Amino acid sequence: MRAASSSALATVISAWCSTTQAPAPGVEPHRPAPTTAALEAAVDGGELSLDIAQILPITELAIAHRRIEPGWVRGKIVLTADR
């Protein structure tokens, strides 16, 4: 397992925060999503970490799914987009 770099982790979290749904009516909204710079600072400061078990191209999605399905993978499997 390896730790994610601060910029990679910040990018992942920032993307996730920007795609979350608005709260339901009557539910108090969460704090605004942190900026990428704030996330990078949190990772660099040791306040935030993410263990990455493996990085695979998205073309190997089936392999990634087979690895996480049994539930024994510790950390995240990151899929990268081919360009």
C-alpha positions as a LaTeX table, in Angstrom:
\begin{tabular}{lrrr}
\hline
Residue & $x$ (\AA) & $y$ (\AA) & $z$ (\AA) \\
\hline
Met1 & 0.00 & 0.00 & 0.00 \\
Arg2 & 1.24 & 3.50 & $-0.65$ \\
Ala3 & 0.15 & 6.94 & 0.40 \\
Ala4 & $-1.28$ & 9.23 & $-2.25$ \\
Ser5 & 0.63 & 12.36 & $-3.19$ \\
Ser6 & $-0.92$ & 15.55 & $-1.87$ \\
Ser7 & $-1.84$ & 16.87 & $-5.31$ \\
Ala8 & $-3.37$ & 13.55 & $-6.44$ \\
Leu9 & $-5.38$ & 13.22 & $-3.25$ \\
Ala10 & $-6.52$ & 16.83 & $-3.42$ \\
Thr11 & $-7.69$ & 16.33 & $-7.00$ \\
Val12 & $-9.68$ & 13.21 & $-6.09$ \\
Ile13 & $-11.34$ & 14.81 & $-3.06$ \\
Ser14 & $-12.03$ & 18.06 & $-4.88$ \\
Ala15 & $-13.71$ & 16.17 & $-7.73$ \\
Trp16 & $-15.78$ & 14.14 & $-5.27$ \\
Cys17 & $-16.86$ & 17.23 & $-3.34$ \\
Ser18 & $-17.97$ & 18.96 & $-6.52$ \\
Thr19 & $-20.21$ & 16.04 & $-7.51$ \\
Thr20 & $-22.04$ & 15.53 & $-4.22$ \\
Gln21 & $-25.75$ & 16.22 & $-4.23$ \\
Ala22 & $-27.42$ & 19.17 & $-2.56$ \\
Pro23 & $-28.93$ & 18.38 & 0.86 \\
Ala24 & $-32.58$ & 17.40 & 1.09 \\
Pro25 & $-35.09$ & 20.10 & 2.04 \\
Gly26 & $-34.91$ & 20.84 & 5.75 \\
Val27 & $-31.40$ & 19.44 & 6.08 \\
Glu28 & $-28.67$ & 21.89 & 7.00 \\
Pro29 & $-26.03$ & 22.08 & 4.26 \\
His30 & $-22.46$ & 21.03 & 4.96 \\
Arg31 & $-19.56$ & 23.43 & 4.93 \\
Pro32 & $-18.38$ & 24.42 & 1.46 \\
Ala33 & $-16.03$ & 21.98 & $-0.24$ \\
Pro34 & $-12.38$ & 22.71 & 0.52 \\
Thr35 & $-10.18$ & 24.13 & $-2.19$ \\
Thr36 & $-7.52$ & 22.01 & $-3.84$ \\
Ala37 & $-4.84$ & 24.13 & $-2.14$ \\
Ala38 & $-6.42$ & 23.53 & 1.28 \\
Leu39 & $-6.57$ & 19.79 & 0.62 \\
Glu40 & $-2.93$ & 19.71 & $-0.49$ \\
Ala41 & $-1.94$ & 21.56 & 2.69 \\
Ala42 & $-3.90$ & 19.06 & 4.82 \\
Val43 & $-2.16$ & 16.13 & 3.14 \\
Asp44 & 1.26 & 17.76 & 3.44 \\
Gly45 & 0.56 & 18.52 & 7.11 \\
Gly46 & $-0.43$ & 14.94 & 7.84 \\
Glu47 & $-4.04$ & 15.84 & 8.70 \\
Leu48 & $-5.44$ & 13.93 & 5.73 \\
Ser49 & $-4.29$ & 10.72 & 4.10 \\
Leu50 & $-5.55$ & 8.11 & 1.70 \\
Asp51 & $-4.03$ & 4.70 & 1.22 \\
Ile52 & $-3.94$ & 3.55 & $-2.38$ \\
Ala53 & $-3.77$ & $-0.20$ & $-2.85$ \\
Gln54 & $-3.34$ & $-0.08$ & $-6.62$ \\
Ile55 & $-3.59$ & 2.22 & $-9.63$ \\
Leu56 & $-5.05$ & 0.69 & $-12.80$ \\
Pro57 & $-6.13$ & 2.06 & $-16.18$ \\
Ile58 & $-9.88$ & 2.19 & $-16.60$ \\
Thr59 & $-9.57$ & $-0.51$ & $-19.25$ \\
Glu60 & $-8.88$ & $-2.90$ & $-16.35$ \\
Leu61 & $-12.11$ & $-2.08$ & $-14.52$ \\
Ala62 & $-13.13$ & $-5.76$ & $-14.39$ \\
Ile63 & $-9.85$ & $-6.68$ & $-12.71$ \\
Ala64 & $-10.32$ & $-3.90$ & $-10.15$ \\
His65 & $-13.86$ & $-5.08$ & $-9.43$ \\
Arg66 & $-12.72$ & $-8.68$ & $-8.92$ \\
Arg67 & $-10.08$ & $-7.50$ & $-6.46$ \\
Ile68 & $-12.45$ & $-5.43$ & $-4.31$ \\
Glu69 & $-15.44$ & $-7.79$ & $-4.46$ \\
Pro70 & $-14.20$ & $-10.21$ & $-1.74$ \\
Gly71 & $-13.66$ & $-7.26$ & 0.61 \\
Trp72 & $-10.03$ & $-7.94$ & 1.52 \\
Val73 & $-8.41$ & $-4.98$ & $-0.29$ \\
Arg74 & $-7.03$ & $-2.41$ & 2.13 \\
Gly75 & $-6.87$ & 1.04 & 0.61 \\
Lys76 & $-8.42$ & 2.34 & $-2.57$ \\
Ile77 & $-8.05$ & 1.13 & $-6.12$ \\
Val78 & $-7.72$ & 4.16 & $-8.36$ \\
Leu79 & $-8.74$ & 3.95 & $-12.00$ \\
Thr80 & $-7.01$ & 6.31 & $-14.42$ \\
Ala81 & $-8.48$ & 7.59 & $-17.66$ \\
Asp82 & $-6.48$ & 6.91 & $-20.81$ \\
Arg83 & $-5.87$ & 9.96 & $-22.92$ \\
\hline
\end{tabular}
